[in-house]
């Protein structure tokens, strides 16, 4: 019978089998192997699920035999532990009394009206000024020095 769509002769029927020299592709082998494995699995599960204590005769006696009953009693012991009490917080406070004695000297009026900088109070660092109780020191007060004023805002040892 000829193909009605392209006027060519029909291929020979049945088609020629593939050559025996070439092995089947992997997908073709899987097409047979995987269903065979699945069938074997289901058969094995069906055979293995049988009752091993079951006898070959299915005849049961008309009256049931009395069977011993099993009672299971579970006992648990619960130990209640009290919640831990938080430890008391102890705060140690040390009171330091700082006494600073300053001796003021009378200055001779030179007539200029400005501070000459003959101040006798000076601190090497802010720790020393804080220990003396002088911090913060403002510009113009005794003990102010530019090396103590980090941000140059006019207040030395402010933080």
DORORO-506057 format. One record per residue: x, y, z of N, C-alpha, C in turn; residue in three letters. Coordinates in steps of 0.05 Angstrom, whole numbers, plus 32768, in hexadecimal, padded with zeros to 4 digits. Example, Ala and Ser with C-alpha at 12.3 -4.5 7.8 and 13.67 -1.06 7.14 Angstrom:
REM DORORO-506057
81087F8E809C80F67FA6809C81087FBE809CALA81017FD3808E81117FEB808F81028001809DSER
***
This chain:
REM DORORO-506057
80117FE98000800080008000801280188000UNK800B802B7FF0801B80437FED801280588001UNK802580698009801F807F801B800F8094800BUNK7FF6809B80137FE680AE80047FEF80CB8005UNK800280D18017800A80ED801B802280F5800AUNK803480E48004804C80EC7FF6805280DA7FDEUNK804180CA7FD5804380B97FBD805C80A87FBDUNK8065809E7FD4807C808D7FD5807280717FDEUNK8080805D7FD6807880427FDE807A803F7FFCUNK8069802E800780698029802380828019802BUNK808C801D804380A3800E804C809B7FF1804FUNK80AE7FDF804E80A87FC28052809D7FBD806DUNK80897FAC806E807D7FA6808880827F89808FUNK80887F8180A580907F8F80BD80AC7F9B80B9UNK80B37FAF80C880CD7FBB80C480E37FA880CBUNK80FA7FAB80C081107F9980C4811A7F9C80E1UNK81207F8680EF812A7F88810A81467F95810AUNK814D7FA1812181677FAD8122817D7F98811FUNK81947FA1811681A97F8E811281B27F82812CUNK81B97F69812C81C07F5A814481DC7F62814EUNK81EC7F6F813E82077F76814682077F8E8159UNK81F27F9E815881F17FB6816981E17FB08183UNK81EC7FB6819B81DD7FB181B481C67FC481B7UNK81B37FBC81C6819C7FCD81CB81A47FE581DCUNK81987FFC81D8819F801481E88196800F8205UNK81A280208217819C801C8234817F8020823BUNK81728033822E8156803782358145801F822EUNK814D80108219813D7FF9821181417FE28225UNK81597FE08230815E7FCC8244814E7FD2825EUNK814D7FEC8265813F7FF4827D81217FEF827AUNK81187FF0826280FB7FEC825C80F37FD08265UNK81057FBD826580FD7FA2826C81077F9B8289UNK811D7FA6829181297F9E82AA811A7FAA82C1UNK81137FC482C081067FD182D680EA7FC582DCUNK80D97FC082C980C07FB382D080C37F9782DBUNK80D77F8982D180DC7F6E82DC80E47F6F82F9UNK80F57F83830080FD7F86831C80E67F8E832EUNK80D57FA0832480BD7FA8833380AB7F918338UNK80A67F80832480957F69832780A17F55833CUNK80BB7F51833B80C87F40834E80C67F4B836BUNK80C77F65836E80C57F72838880A97F6D8393UNK80957F72838380797F6F838D80737F528393UNK807D7F3F838380797F23838980877F1C83A4UNK809F7F2683A880AD7F2083C1809F7F2C83D9UNK80947F4483D780867F5083ED806D7F4083F3UNK805F7F3783DE80477F2783E2804C7F0D83EFUNK80627F0083E780697EE683F380727EEA8410UNK80817EFE8415808C7F03843080787F0C8444UNK80627F17843B804E7F21844E803B7F0C8459UNK803F7EF48451802E7EDE845B80327ED98479UNK801E7ECE848780207EC884A380307EAE84A7UNK80477EAF84B580577E9684B8804A7E8284CAUNK80387E8A84DC802B7E7784EE80127E6A84E2UNK800A7E7384CB7FF27E6984BE7FF77E4D84B4UNK7FE47E3C84BB7FE67E2084B17FD97E1E8496UNK7FDD7E0784897FD37E04846E7FB57E00846EUNK7FA97DF684837F8C7DF384837F7F7E0C848EUNK7F6B7E1584817F5D7E2E84897F457E28849AUNK7F427E0F84A27F2B7E0884B37F2F7E1284CFUNK7F1C7E2084DA7F1E7E2A84F57F097E1C8506UNK7F0F7E1885207EFB7E0B85317EE37E1E8535UNK7ECC7E13853A7EB47E23853C7EB57E348556UNK7EC07E2A856B7EC07E3985847EDC7E438588UNK7EDE7E5C85917EF87E6885957F037E5F85B0UNK7F1D7E5A85B17F2A7E5285CA7F2F7E6B85DAUNK7F2C7E6985F47F337E8186057F517E868604UNK7F587E9E86007F747EA685FE7F7B7EB88617UNK7F937EB686207F9A7EC886367F9B7EE5862CUNK7F937EF7863E7F947F1386367FAE7F1F8641UNK7FB77F3386337FD07F40863A7FC97F5C8643UNK7FD37F64865B7FCF7F7F86657FEA7F8C8667UNK7FEC7FA3865C80057FB2865D80017FCA866EUNK80127FCD868280117FE48694802B7FF38692UNK8029800C868C8041801D868A8042803086A2UNK8059803186AE805D804386C58074805686BFUNK806E807086C38083808486BF8087809386D8UNK80A0809C86DC80A780AB86F380B080C786E9UNK80A280DB86F280A980F686EA80B781048701UNK80CD810F86FB80DC811E871080DA813C8709UNK80CF814B871C80CB8167871880E381768725UNK80F08185871481078195871F80FE81B28721UNK810381BE873780FB81DA873A810C81EC8728UNK810082028720810E8215870E81248222871EUNK813B82268712815282328720814B824F8727UNK81538256873F814F8271874881678282873FUNK816282998733817982A98729818A82B28740UNK81A382B3873C81B682BC875181B282D98756UNK81B682E1876F81B482FD877781CB830D876AUNK81C48324876181D88335875581E48347876AUNK81FE8346876C820C83568780821B836C8771UNK82168385877A8223839B876E823583A88783UNK824E83A9877D826183B58790826583D28788UNK826183E3879C826484008797827B840A87A8UNK828D8418879C82A3842387AA82A0844187AAUNK82A0844D87C1829D846A87C382B8847687C7UNK82BF848987B682D9849687B882D484B387BEUNK82E184BD87D282DF84D987D982F884E787CEUNK82F384FA87BD8309850887B1830B852487BDUNK8321852B87C68325854687D2833A855487C1UNK8333856B87B78345857A87A7834A859587B5UNK8362859B87B8836985B587C5837785C687B0UNK836C85DD87AC837885F08799837F860987A9UNK8396861387A2839F862C87AF839D8642879AUNK838D8656879F838A866B878C839F86818793UNK83AB868A877E83BF869F878183B486B98775UNK83B886CD878283AF86E7877883C186EF8761UNK83B486F8874C83C48700873483C6871E8734UNK83DB8727872B83DF8745872883D1874D870FUNK83C18761871083B2876B86F983C6877986E6UNK83C9876D86CE83DC877886BB83CE878C86A9UNK83B4878D86AB83A587A0869B839C87958680UNK83A5877D8678839D8772865F838287658661UNK837A875A86788360874E867C835E87318671UNK8374872586688372870A865D838286F7866FUNK837B86DE866D838886CA867D83A486C58671UNK83B886C6868383D486C3867983DC86A68678UNK83CC8695868283D28678868183E686708696UNK83E8867E86AC83FA867786C283EB866586D6UNK83DA865386CB83CA864186DB83DC862B86E6UNK83DA8625870083EC8610870B83DF85F48709UNK83C585F2870283B885D9870183BB85CE86E4UNK83C685B686E283C885A986C883C6858B86CCUNK83BC857E86B783B8856186B883C6855586A0UNK83D3853E86A583E28531868F83CE8523867CUNK83B88518868783A4850A86768389850C8684UNK837485038676835985058681835584F38699UNK836384DC869B836084CB86B2836884D986CBUNK837D84E986C9838784F886E08373850E86E7UNK8367851B86D38353853086D8833A852486E5UNK8331850C86DC831A84FF86E8831F84F78704UNK833884ED8709833F84E48725833F84FC8738UNK83458514872D8346852C873D832A85388740UNK8316852D873082FB8537873182F685508721UNK83088556870F8306856F870082F8856B86E5UNK82F4855386DB82E9854F86C182CB855386C1UNK82BE855E86AE82C9856A869682D38587869CUNK82E7858F868C82F385A9869082ED85BA8678UNK82E185D1867C82DA85E3866682F185F68660UNK82F18600864783068612863F8304862B8650UNK831B8634865B831C864B866C831E8643868AUNK8317862B86918318862286AD8335861986B3UNK833C861986CC8357860F86D3835A85F286CDUNK836F85E986C1837585CE86BA836E85C7869DUNK836085D9868F835A85D38673837385D48662UNK837785C18651838D85C1863E838385B58624UNK838E85BD860E838485B585F48389859785EFUNK839E858C85FB83A3856F85F7838F855D8605UNK837F85698618836A855A8625834F855B8616UNK834D856F86038334857385F48337856585D9UNK832D854C85D78331853C85BE8323854885A7UNK8309855085AA82F98559859482F985788591UNK8309858685A1830D85A2859F82F285B185A0UNK82E185A985B382C785B785B682C785C985CEUNK82DD85CC85DC82DF85DE85F282DA85D0860DUNK82D585B6860C82D185A6862582E685908625UNK82F885908638830C857B863A83028565864DUNK830A854C864683038534865582E485328659UNK82D58536864382B88536864582AC851A8644UNK82BB8506863B82AF84EB863B82C284D78645UNK
***
